[in-house]
Amino acid sequence: MAMISSEIFPICSYLPAKSLYRFKAVNKGFYNLLGEGFFLVNHVHNSLKRDDTCFFVQLERPCNEEVRLHLLPSQQQGSGVSSEVLQSLSKSSQILASIKGLILCRSIDKTPSEFYICNPATKSQLPISLPTHDEENLNARAHVMIMLLECYDEFDDYMVVHFETPTDWSSDYACKILKPQEGLWKTMEKGFCAGGRNIKFNMPVHDNGVIHFISDCGSYITKGSPYFEPYIMSYNLKNGTSTMLKLSKTARKSSTDKKCDMSIFNWGKVSMTSSSICLVRLKRSTFKVWILKDYKTSRWKRIMKIKTKEMCLKEKYPTITSRL
């Protein structure tokens, strides 16, 4: 069989990448299918409907660490990602984010740097062209904050969000959104207001069309300022509204201590109405975890308190980082 029939095509688009590559070795039709853009788009669309099965790990540069893939305990049958792809990513790219099999990468072997979305299972790449006036800032990491988020409309499964660092400290971050079907960057009318603190752009929480960022800790803000204590700032990707979300009172207690660190993560599946935000605080060798129970009133519930020693962590002051 040289071609894949129209009846079999939809079925193939639901197959795991590992199965497709097994068929590729014995059937010319499958071999050609994995090079067709239309099929790859449909395969990505169907893949995003499934739960995450693995995660990528790569330490920040300049450690020059390899990209490693870890399967979840319930998914030991494999991911379909070859060691060849992982080696290639290790040598040429920095992984910035991932969603259900797609990864957002930044090249490190080219000048200026380039961004692209990669499906490591099908060995396909989609280059991303940043807005023209940002090209000269590609190598200045502070000027380029780009993230990959899930999209829940009828046309696109994912979108790329880009924040431009303001030149004036009092200005907002200009926001641009790229959706695959449109193929063009859309500039939001309103920028993102980050408040008075530095924002952790490396760990966004996207929930129901709203993206959330947590600020850093520390005592560099004047007491009495609305930004004296750490906070979460949300940005509505539909209307460009920025809203501050308070942390729990107990989480904010002594949060300006230089040995205090906080991060946020998704809690539950973001496509479900029951999804929420998880707040993790590490202070003086103790982890505390809260779940946001009521968004409007900023009501949190603490669900865990544990010493780093009980978790068998060797580091005296470990860091909380984002999950890819």
N, C-alpha and C positions, 0 to 999 in steps of 0.2 A: 504493500500500500504506500504510494508515493505522497498522497495528500490525506489530510485529516478531514473527514466528512463533517458537514454542518451539524449532524446529529450528535457526533462524538465531541465536537469542539467545546460545547458548554460543560460537558462532564469533565473534560481535561482541565478546564480552568479552575476546577475545584480540587484537583489532585494536589497533594503535597509536592514540593519541589523535588524531594528525594525520589519519589515515584516517577516523576516526569523524566528525570535524568537516567533512570534505569531503562525506561522505554526508548530514550534517545539513542542508546547504544545499539538497539536492535531494529529500529524502525526509522526510515528516512523521513517519514511524515512528521514524527515527533521531533526529529533533529531540526527540521525547518521551522516547526511551530515555535520553538523557543527563541527564534530570532525575529519573530513578528511582533511589532509594537502593539497592535490591537489585542493580541493574545496576552501579552505581558500586562497591559492595563487591566484586562479582565481578571487575570490571576491575582494581581495586587488587590483589586476590589473585593474578591472573594476571600483572600487571606486576611484582610482587615476585619472580617466578620468573626473570625475565630479568636480565642483567647491567646494571650502571649504564651509561648512555649519555651522560651529561652531568653537570656540576656547577654549583652556584650560587656566586656570589661577591658578598659584601656586606661592606664595611669596617665596623668597629664605630662606633657612634655616639660623639660627636656629629658625625661627618664628614658625615652625611646623604648618603651615597653611594647611587647607584642599585643595584638588584639586577641582576646580569648573569648570563647563562647561557652556559656554554662547552660545546660538543659535543666528545666525544672523537674523535680522528682517524678511527677506524673507523666513526663514526656520523654522517657528514656529511649523511645524508638528512633530518635534522631531528628535533626532539623533540615538536613539537605544542604547545609552550608559546608563547602569543602575547605580543607586546610589550605589549599592554594589561594582561595579568596582571602582568608584571614592573614596569610603571609603578605599578600599584596597590599591589604589595608594597613598592615603594620609598618610597611616601608614607605607608603606614600600618603597616608591620610590620618587625620585626627577625627575621631567620632564625636559628634556634638550632641546627637539625640537619636532616638529610635522609637518607632511605633509599629508593633506587630509585624516585624520582618523587614520593614524599610528603615534605612539608617541615613541620617543627614551627616555628610562628611565635608571636611575642609582639606584640600590638598596641602601637603607640606613640602612637596618636591618641585613646586612650580612657583615662579615669580612673575606677576603677582599671584597670590593664592587664588584658588578656585573652589566654589562650593558645588556639591552635587548630591542627588538622592540616589542611593544604591539599594538594589534588591540583591543581597549577597547569595540568595538561594538560586536565582536565575542568572546571576552574573551580569546584570544589566545596570546601566547608569543613566541618570537624567541630569544634565548640567543645569545649573541655576545661575542666571545672569543677574547680578545685583543692579540696583538703580545706578545709572551712569556716573553720577557725581560721587558715588561711594567707592569707585574703583581705586582711587589713590589712597584710600584708607584701609584696603584689604589686609595689609600687613600690620596695621595698628589695631590690635585686638579690641581695645576699648571702644573703637568707633564702629565695630560691627557686632551686633547682637542678633543672631538669627536662630530661629527655632522651628521645629517640625511638630505640627499639632494635628490631631484627628479632626475631621470635618464631617458634620452630620447633615448635609443637604443631599438632594437627589442627583447632583451632578458630580461632586468631588468627594473623595474619601479622606484626603489630607490637604493641608495648606501649609505654606511657609510664611512665617511672620518675621519681619525685620524691624528692629528699633534702631534709630539713628541717634547717637549721642549728641545732645545739644551743645552748641559752642558757648552759650551763655548759661551759667549755673542756675539761673532762675527760670530757664525755659523748660518746656516739656519735651519728652522724647517723641520725635516724629515716628509714626507707625505706618508701615506698608505691608500689604497682604498679597500673596501670590497663590492663586488656585490653578491647578493643572489645566482645567478646561478653558479658562480665560487666557492663560499664558502671559498675562501682563500684570505688573505691579499696580495695585490700587492703593492710593494714599488716603488714609483716614483723615477726615476733616478736623478732628480733635486729636491732639497728641496724648501720650501717657504721662500723667502727673505722678512723679515718683515720691513726692514729699521731700523732707529735709535730710533723710538718711540715704546711704548707699544701698542699692537694691541688688539682691542675688538673682541675676538674670539667668544663671546656669541651672536653676531648678524651678521652672514654671509649673503651675498646676492649672490645667485646662478643664473646666467643668461647665457644661451647658452654655457654650458661647462666651464664657468669661474666663480670662486668663489671670492667674493670681501670682504675685511675687511677694516674698518676705524680705524685709529689710535686714541689715546686719545688726549686731549688738554693739556695745561700747558706750563710753561716756563722753563722746565728743559733741553732743548737742546740749545746748543750754537748758537747765532745768526750768520748767514753766512753758517750754515750747510744746506744741501738740505732737512733735516728732521726738520728744525726749526719750520715750521708750520704744522698743521695736514694735513693728506693726506689719500687717499684710495690706498691700495695695492691689486692688483689682482693676482690670481694664476690660470693658465690654467691647468685644470685637465687632458688634453690630452698630452701636451708636457712638463709640469712642468715649464713653463716660468712665472716669476714674473715681473709685470709691475706696475709702480706708476701712479696713476690717480690723477691729481690736482683737488682741490676743486675750486669753483668760487672765484674770487678775493674778493667779498663782504663777502663771508662766512669765508674767511681766516682772514679778518680784525679783529684785537683784539682777535683772537682765542686763544692766549696764556694766556688770562685772566683765573684765577683759577675758576671763576664763569661761564665759558663757557663750554658747553657740546654738542657734536654732535654725531649723529647716522645715519645709512643708512638702507633703506628698499627696498623691491621690489616695482616697480611701474608698474602696469598692470600684465597680466598673463605671467609667465616666459616662457610658451610654444609658445608665439607669438613673431613675429619679432618686434612688436611695444613696447615690454617690455623695461623698463629702470630702473634707480636707483633714489630713492628719498632720498634727504639729509635733515635732520631736525636738526636745531641748536637752542639751548636754551641759551640765554645770558641775564642776568639781567632782568628776568621776561618777556622776549619777545621770542616768537617762530617765526622762519623763516623757510620756506620750499622751496627747490629747486628741479627741475627735470633735469636730465642729458639729454640734447638735442642732443649732438654730442659726441660720445665716443672718436673718434680719436683726436679731438681738445680740449677735456675737456670743452666743452661749456655747461653752465648751465643756466636755466631760473628760476627766483624766481616766485613762484605762490601764496605765502601766507606770511602774517606778522600779528601776533595777540598777544595781551598781555595775560598773564596767568589769569589776573583778568577778562578779557572778556570771558574766558573759564570756569569761576566759579571754578577755582582750589584753594583750600585752602592752599596748600603748598606754602611757599615763594620761595623755590628753588626745584621744582619737578625734577625728573630724567627721562631721556628718556631710555626706556628699549625695549627689543626685543619683537616681536609678535610671539606667538607660533601657 
